[in-house]
Amino acid sequence: MADTPQNNDQLPTSSVESSPLPRIVVVGSINMDLVVRTAAMPAPGQTVLGHNFSTIPGGKGANQAVAAARCNAEVHMIGRIGHDDFGQRLILGLHACGVNTDAILVSEAVSTGIAMIMVDDNGENTICVASGANRLLHPEDIDNQVERIAAADAVLLQLEIPLETAAYTLQVAHHHRIPVILNPAPAPDKIDPLFFEADIIVANQTETARLSGEPAHDVHTAKMAGSALLAHGAQVVIVTLGRRGALALTARQMFHIPAFNAKVVDTTGAGDAFCGAFAAAFIRENRDIYRATRFAAAAGALACGKFGAQPSMPRFCAVQKLLQRSC
């Protein structure tokens, strides 16, 4: 597929200047979320009527980039969009949130990625993703951004792009001694052992169970499953447990962060808020795992209180206020 450079008349690029803020490079997916709200999820073969329909910027990579930017990080996004209206709108949205979009490529003759999302009245969701241009992010694209990666404080990575590209990104970052924070989502049935070399793995209960082969439905079982991931080679494992908070494990320590009280409107994007906020806090707090995990847990809780993925990513001041109220 041919690539089209961003046209500055249509797709503005960011001009983020050098700053003392944490510098995060996010390599991942950029999607438009097509969201239907409904009273209850349909059973197989059943048709239900939805309340309303919305198009909302999303994609795990883009969501996490916005989350990190709103938590006072300098964020650079590497990814691909299609040459279509959704792609233009997504670039505009990222730019408006302060994300540097210079490394986002435009692929011809393929659609921008989309996610079809249903959200019920309890705030729970189901998601189906059509990757579109995201699946065309290749290792060669990472080679073209080596200088950007080498200048980062951390690389934030997910698995909604080709696995070989994600694995190559990890290798490039480590070659330049840049820590990698991996959110293995969606978790594949079989994962390359290379991914366990990520400096930090942040996974929810389902992802942790799939990667470890152990259940992770509560704090105790999550500890066992997280320990199994450490045994596979991970240095730090953080398991997000929803209403049970989050668990951070290293070879020497374990921290349980209780959940913060939050109104649940829509859980879409809560995990992405956690990951982006964690990356920003990890660098800002001099790689203090406990403080970064607590900050991220507060951000994830706040994200549940608003509808949509990127619109729900909380700002630094809101996270700080929640942390202060919970002391």
N, C-alpha and C positions, 0 to 999 in steps of 0.2 A: 504494500500500500504506500502511496506517496504521502509525504509529510508536507504540511503547509505551515510556514512560520506564522506566528501571531501577527495579524495586521493591526498596527497601532490605532488605526481609525476605527476599528471595530472591537478589538480585544485588547484593552489597555494592559500594560505590564506594570508591575510594582517597581518602586524606586526606594526600597528599604536600604538605608544607609548603615554603615558600620556603627554598632552600639554596644554598650556593656550588657545588653539583654542576652539571656540564653539563646544561642543560635541553634535551631532545630531544623534538620532537613527531613521532610516526610516523603517517603516513596510509597505510592499507593494509588488507590482507586478514586475516581471522580465520577459520581453518578447523579442523575436527577431522580429523586424519589417521587413516585406516583402513589399518593396516599389516599386510601378510603377509610373513613371512620364508620363503624357499624356497631350495633348493640351487642352482637355476639358473632363469633367466627362461624362460617358455614361448615356443616358436615360435608363429607364427600358426596357430590351430586346434588347438594342443596344450593338454592339461590336465596340470598338475603338482600335486603335493601340497605344501602349505606346512608349515613347522615349527609356527608358531603365529600368532595374530592378536591385534593390540592396537589400542586407540583412544588416540591421543596428541595433545595440543594442538599445533596447527600454524598454517599460513598465513604467507606471507612477512612480512607486516606485523607480525603478532603475534610471530613468531619473532625478528624484528629488534628489536622493542620489549623482549622479554625479554633478548636479548643485551646491549643497551645498558644496561638496568637492572642486570644482573649485573656490568657493567663500571663500576659506580658513576656512573650518570647518573640524573637525575630525568627520567622518561619519561612522556609523555602519549600515549595511543593514540586515534586517531580512526578509526572504522570502524563496521560493522554486523554484527549477528548475527540469527538467526531466533529466534522465540519457541518454543524447544524445549529439550530436555534438553542437547543438545550446546552450545547457546549459553550456558546457565547454567554448565555445567562450564568452558567456556572463560573466561568472566568471572572465575570463582573462581580459575582457574589464573593468569590475568594479575595479579589482585589479590594473590595469594600471592607472586608474583615481584616485587612492588613497583611494578607499572605502574599509573598513574592511569587508571581506566576511565570517568571521568565523561563523556567525549565519545563513548562507544560507544552507538549507537542500537540498539533492538530492533525489527525489522520483523515485522509480523503476516503470517500466511498465506504464508510463504516459509521454506524451511529455512536453517539455518546452513550456510555453505560447508563442503564436505568435499573431501579429497584421498585418492584410492585409491593406495596406494604398495606396490610390491613391492620387497623388498630381498633380494639373493642372498648367498651365503656369502662373496663377495669384498667385500661392503659396497657394491656398486653398486646403483642403484635406477632404477625407472621410476615416473612419476607421472602420474595423470590427475585433473584438478580439476573439480569441479562448483561453480560460484561461489556459488550460492544468494544469500543476503542481500548478499554483497559487491558484486554487480552493481547494487544499489540505492543505493549511496553516491553522492549527487548533489552538484553544485556548491553547491546551497542548504545542504547540511550543512556545507560548508566555510565558507560565509558566517557560519553560526551559531557558528563556532569561531575567528573572526578574532582576537579578543583573545588566545586561547591561542597561536595561531601567532605573533602579533606579539611575544609575550613569550619566544619560544624563542631558544635559541642556534643551533639548526639544525633543519631539517625533513628527515626521512628518508622517502623516497617509493619505491614500487614500482609495478608495472603489473598487479597482480591485481585492480584495481578498474577501473571504466570509465575509458577513456583521457581523456575530456573532463574528468572529475573530477580526474584526476592532473594534467593540463595546467593546470586552473584553480588547483589548489593551488600549483603552481609560480609562477603569476602573482601570487597573493595573497602568498606568502612574499616574493617579490622586491619587491612594492610596499612591504612593510615592511622591506626590506633584510635579510631573514633568508636565510642561505645554504641552498641545497637540495642534498642528496646523493641522487642518483637511482640506484636499482638497476633498470635497464630489463628486468625479468624478470616474466613471460616476454616476450621481445623480439618485438614485432609484425613482420609482414612489411613493413609500411610505417609509419614513425614520423613523427609531426608534428615538423617542424623546431624547434618551440618547445622540445622536450625537450633539444635540444643546448645550450640556454641554462642548463641546470642547472650549478651551480657545480662540482660533482664528479659524474662518472659512474663507477659501480663495476659492472663487467660481467665475466662469465666468458668463456671462449674462444668458446663458441657464440654468445652474445649480441653480443659484440664483432664477430664475423665477420658476423652478420646485419645489424647496424646500419651497419657500415663498407663491406660488400661485399668485404672482403679476408679471406683466411684468417688465423687466429690460433692455430695449433696448437703454436707454440713461442715462445721469447723473441724471436727475430728477427722472425717474422711478426706477433707481437702488437705489437711496436714499430711496424711499418708500419700495422697496422690501427688502433692507438691514435692514431697521428699523423693518420690520416684523420678520426677523430672530432674531434680538435682542430681540424682544418681546417674541419669543419662548424660550429664555434663553441664546443665544449666548452672550459672553462678547465683542467680537470684530468681526466685519464682514468686509471682504475686497472683493470688487467686481471688477474683472478685466473686462475692457470694450474695449479691443482691441485698435483700433485707437483713442478711446476717453480716454485712459489712465486707471486709477484705482481710486476707491473710497474706503476710509477706514472710518468705522463708529464705534463709541462706544456710550454708553448711554449719554455721555457728549459732544462729539466732532465729527466733520466730516471733512475729508481732501480729496480734489480732486487733484490727481496727473495727470497733462496732459501727453499725450503720448510723448515719445521721437521719434525724426525723425529716421527712420531706413528703409533700403532697405529690401523689402519683397521677399525672395526667397522661403521660405517654413515655414508655421506657425506651423508645427508639432513640439511639444515640447516647444512652447513658454510659455504656462501655467505652464509646469513643471519647466522651468527655473525660472519663477517668484516664484514659491513655494519654491524651494530649496534655491534660493538666499535670499528670505524673511526669512527663518528659520535661515540661517547663520547670516544675518544682525540683526535680532531681538535680538539674544543673544549678538552679538558683540556691538550693540548700546544700551545696557542696557534696552532692551524692549521698545525702542522708536518706536512707531507705524509709525509715519510720516517718519522718516529716513529709517526704514526698508522697507516701502512700496515704497518709491522713489527709493531705491537701487534695489528692486525687479523689478520695472517697467523698469528700465534701462536694467537689465539683460534679461527680456522678449523681449524687443525691439531688443537687439543684437542677440538673438536666432533666430529671423526671417530672419536674413541675411545669414544663412548657411543652407545647405540641410541636412536633417536627424534630429533625436531627440538628442541622446546623443552627437554626434559630434558637435552640435550647441550650447551646454551649454557653456556660456562664462566664461572666467577666471576673477578673482577679479580685476586684473589690467585693463582689458578692460572695465569693468563696471565703475571703478573709473574714467577712462579717459572720458567716455561719460558723467558722472555726472559733471565733471569739465568743459567740453565744453558747457554744458547746463546751467551753473550758470549765 
